[in-house]
Amino acid sequence: QVVESGGGLVQTGGSLTLSCTVHATFSTLDHLGWYRQTPGKPRELVAGFMSGDEMHYADSVKGRFTISKDSAKKKVYLQMNRLKTEDTAVYYCRADQPTGWGTTIMNWGQGTQVTVSS
């Protein structure tokens, strides 16, 4: 189970921190990431931990957003600074759990709305 929190309304240039609780052992996961989606567009990766804990950021958020995790608390965070109106979207947390049978289950949260006003 994946549950996000922390969305809301913020002005341009402001900051917001999203939190995601993942009910799984982090060492067993292939991928932990934050994605976002706006109406009519596909969901896109914003920031994520890839295999080997390598971090990846979308070019549009590099230098402004930071992903972090606390394995003991089973939480993943997205610190968003210098927010822009184009960051407005529904943000989703995703945790990929390998099944052990050569497949992976992508577990998505319900999403949390982030709105940046000018």
N, C-alpha and C positions, 0 to 999 in steps of 0.2 A: 504494500500500500504506500502510496506517495501522496503527501499533502503539503500544498504550498500555503504561504501566508505572507503578508507584508505589502501587498499592493495598495494603491491609493492614488490620490491626486496630488501632484506636485508642480511647482512652477518651473519654467525653463531655467536651467542652471542649478537646480536643486539636486538633492540626493535622496535615495531610497534604498533600503536593504530588503531583499526578498529572502525568505527562509523556506527550506523544504525539509520535511521529515520523511525519511525513507525507512520503512520497517523491514530492514534486511541488514545482513552483515556486509559492510562495505568491501571487505577483501574478496568477497565472492562475486562482486559486480564487474561487468565488463566496461561499463560507461555510466557516468553521472553527468547530467548536463541541464542547462537552462535553454529553453527554446522560446520563441515568441511568434505570434501570429496576428495579422491584421485582416479585416474582412476582404475576401477575394484573393488573398495571397496564400501561398503555401507556408507551412510552419518552417521556421529557420532556426538553425543553431546559433545561439548568442555566445555561450561560453560552456566549456565542458572539460571534464577529465576523461582523457582517452586511455587506451591501454598503457600500463606502466605509469599511470598518474601524470602523463604529459598533458599540459593544459592547452586548450585551443580557444581562440577568441575570433569572433567575426571581425572583419576589418572595420566595420562601422562603430564598434565599441572599444577597440583597442585603446588603452590609455585612459579610459573612462570607467570601465566596468572591471570588477575583480571577482573571480569565483574562488570560494574556499570551502573547506569541509571540516567537520569534526566527527571523526569516526565513532568516538565513544558516545556522543550524543545522537548519532545517526542523523546529522543535519548537513545540508548543503546550503551555502549562502551565495547570494549575488549582490555585491555592493555596487550600486549604480550612482556615479557622480557626474556632474555637469550634464544633466539630462537635457535632451532636446525633444522638440515636439514629435519628431520622427521616431522616438523611442516608444511612443504610445502604442500599446498592444496588449494582448492577453499573454501572460508569461506562464510557461509550463515547465515543470520539472520532470525529468525522465531518468529512470534507473533501469539499466539493462541487466537482466539476470540470465545467465546461461543455464540451460536445463540439464546439461550433462549428456544430452543425446544429440549434440551437434547443432542445436538450435538455441535461439536467444529470445527471451520474452522481454518486450519493451513495456515497462510500466510507467504510465503517465499519470500525473496529478490532474486535478480538475481545472487548474488554471487560476491565475489571479490577475485582475485588471490593473494595468499601470497607465495612468493618463497624465501627460505632461502638457500643461497649458502655457500659452505664450503671454 
